[in-house]
Amino acid sequence: MDNLKILVVGGHPADVFGHCGGTRAHHARRGDQITTLALTHGLRNQLILNSI
């Protein structure tokens, strides 16, 4: 089977790195090419959590 080219897009870094990490790892083991795009840096949520 040919290797796939996969684009993972999420609004927050946790969406693309945390929530679908298992799927990304599966495809990486298969040798598929994975590109990941987080549309924000997630800083606002971090600042709110640190202030609590």
Contact map, one row per residue, 1 for C-alpha under 8 A:
1110000000000000000000000000000000000000000000000000
1111000000000000000000000000000000000000000000000000
1111100000000000000000000000011110000000000000000000
0111110000000000000000000000000110000000000000000000
0011111000000000000000000000000111100000000000000000
0001111100000000000000000000000111100000000000000000
0000111110000000000000000000000001111000000000000000
0000011111000001000000000000000001111000000000000000
0000001111100001000000000000000000011110000000000000
0000000111111011000000000000000000001110000000000000
0000000011111010000000000000000000000111000000000000
0000000001111111000000000000000000000111110000000000
0000000001111111110000000000000000000111110000000000
0000000000011111111000000000000000000000000000000000
0000000001111111111100000000000000000100000000000000
0000000111011111111110000000000000011100000000000000
0000000000001111111110000000000000000000000000000000
0000000000001111111110000000000000000000000000000000
0000000000000111111111000000000000000000000000000000
0000000000000011111111110000000000000000000000000000
0000000000000001111111111000000000000000000000000000
0000000000000000001111111100000000000000000000000000
0000000000000000000111111110000000000000000000000000
0000000000000000000111111111000001000000000000000000
0000000000000000000011111111100000000000000000000000
0000000000000000000001111111110000000000000000000000
0000000000000000000000111111111111000000000000000000
0000000000000000000000011111111111000000000000000000
0000000000000000000000001111111100000000000000000000
0010000000000000000000000111111100000000000000000000
0010000000000000000000000011111110000000000000000000
0011110000000000000000000011111111000000000000000000
0011110000000000000000000011001111100000000000000000
0000111100000000000000010011000111110000000000000000
0000111100000000000000000000000011111000000000000000
0000001110000001000000000000000001111100000000000000
0000001111000001000000000000000000111110000000000000
0000000011111011000000000000000000011111100000000000
0000000011111000000000000000000000001111100000000000
0000000000111000000000000000000000000111110000000000
0000000000011000000000000000000000000111111000000000
0000000000011000000000000000000000000001111111000000
0000000000000000000000000000000000000000111111100000
0000000000000000000000000000000000000000011111110000
0000000000000000000000000000000000000000011111111000
0000000000000000000000000000000000000000011111111100
0000000000000000000000000000000000000000001111111110
0000000000000000000000000000000000000000000111111111
0000000000000000000000000000000000000000000011111111
0000000000000000000000000000000000000000000001111111
0000000000000000000000000000000000000000000000111111
0000000000000000000000000000000000000000000000011111
